[in-house]
C-alpha cells in the first residue's frame, strides 16, 4: 500500500469526522449530505482496496448518541434507506409501513 493512499485516507477521515461533529452538534454545515456521502463512498472504496480501516474512520460508526443538539420527536420513523435512489426500492421498503405520500396518489 502506498503512503499516499494512507495519507489521503487520514485526510478524508478527518474531514468527514469534522463535518459529522459540526452537523450533529448543531453547528454550521461544512458540506452537503451529497458531498459527505460521496466522500464517505470514496473512503470506503480506498479501505476495500488497501485492506486498511483507520481506527477513527466513520465507516466504523453506526451513529452518535452524544450530541449537543436537541433530539426531535418524529411523527413517522426516520429509517435509513441506505442511499436508495430507485423509486421501486423505496416502494418495496415502504410496504406495510406508515409513510407520507408526496406524490398525491
C-alpha positions as CSV (number, residue, x, y, z in Angstrom):
1,X,0.0,0.0,0.0
2,X,1.3,3.4,-0.9
3,X,1.9,6.0,1.8
4,X,0.0,8.5,-0.5
5,X,-3.2,6.4,-0.2
6,X,-2.9,6.2,3.6
7,X,-2.4,9.9,3.9
8,X,-5.4,10.6,1.7
9,X,-7.4,8.2,3.9
10,X,-6.3,10.1,7.0
11,X,-7.4,13.4,5.4
12,X,-10.7,12.0,4.4
13,X,-11.4,10.6,7.8
14,X,-10.6,13.9,9.5
15,X,-12.8,15.9,7.0
16,X,-15.7,13.5,7.4
17,X,-15.5,13.4,11.2
18,X,-15.2,17.2,11.5
19,X,-18.2,17.6,9.2
20,X,-20.2,15.0,11.2
21,X,-19.4,16.6,14.5
22,X,-20.5,20.0,13.3
23,X,-23.7,18.5,11.8
24,X,-24.7,16.6,15.0
25,X,-23.7,19.4,17.3
26,X,-25.9,21.9,15.5
27,X,-23.1,24.0,14.1
28,X,-22.8,25.3,10.6
29,X,-22.9,22.7,7.9
30,X,-19.5,22.1,6.4
31,X,-20.7,20.1,3.4
32,X,-23.9,18.9,1.9
33,X,-25.3,15.4,2.6
34,X,-24.5,14.6,-1.0
35,X,-20.8,15.7,-0.6
36,X,-20.5,13.8,2.6
37,X,-21.9,10.6,1.1
38,X,-19.6,10.9,-1.9
39,X,-16.5,11.4,0.3
40,X,-17.6,8.5,2.5
41,X,-18.0,6.3,-0.5
42,X,-14.6,7.2,-1.8
43,X,-13.1,6.4,1.6
44,X,-14.9,3.1,1.8
45,X,-13.6,2.2,-1.6
46,X,-10.0,3.0,-0.6
47,X,-10.4,0.9,2.6
48,X,-11.5,-2.0,0.5
49,X,-8.6,-1.5,-2.0
50,X,-6.0,-1.2,0.7
51,X,-7.4,-3.5,3.4
52,X,-6.8,-0.8,5.9
53,X,-9.5,0.8,8.1
54,X,-8.3,3.6,10.3
55,X,-9.5,3.4,13.9
56,X,-11.5,6.7,13.8
57,X,-13.0,6.0,10.3
58,X,-16.7,7.0,10.0
59,X,-17.2,3.7,8.2
60,X,-16.9,2.0,11.6
61,X,-19.6,4.2,13.3
62,X,-23.3,3.5,13.4
63,X,-24.5,6.7,14.9
64,X,-23.8,9.2,17.7
65,X,-25.9,9.5,20.8
66,X,-23.6,12.0,22.4
67,X,-24.7,15.2,20.6
68,X,-25.2,18.7,21.9
69,X,-28.2,19.3,19.7
70,X,-31.7,18.6,20.9
71,X,-33.4,15.4,19.7
72,X,-36.8,15.9,18.0
73,X,-39.8,13.6,18.1
74,X,-40.9,12.5,14.7
75,X,-44.5,11.6,13.7
76,X,-43.0,8.9,11.4
77,X,-39.9,6.8,11.9
78,X,-36.8,8.3,10.2
79,X,-35.4,5.0,9.0
80,X,-32.3,4.7,6.8
81,X,-32.8,3.7,3.2
82,X,-29.1,3.1,2.7
83,X,-28.8,5.7,0.0
84,X,-31.6,4.1,-2.1
85,X,-32.2,6.1,-5.2
86,X,-34.6,3.9,-7.2
87,X,-38.4,4.5,-6.7
88,X,-39.1,0.8,-6.9
89,X,-36.7,0.1,-4.0
90,X,-38.4,2.8,-1.9
91,X,-41.8,1.4,-2.6
92,X,-40.6,-2.1,-1.6
93,X,-39.1,-0.8,1.6
94,X,-42.3,1.2,2.4
95,X,-44.6,-1.8,2.1
96,X,-46.6,-2.2,5.3
97,X,-45.1,1.0,6.9
98,X,-46.8,4.3,7.6
99,X,-45.3,6.9,5.4
100,X,-46.0,10.3,3.9
101,X,-47.1,10.2,0.2
102,X,-45.8,13.3,-1.5
103,X,-47.0,12.1,-5.0
104,X,-50.6,12.9,-4.4
105,X,-51.7,9.3,-5.0
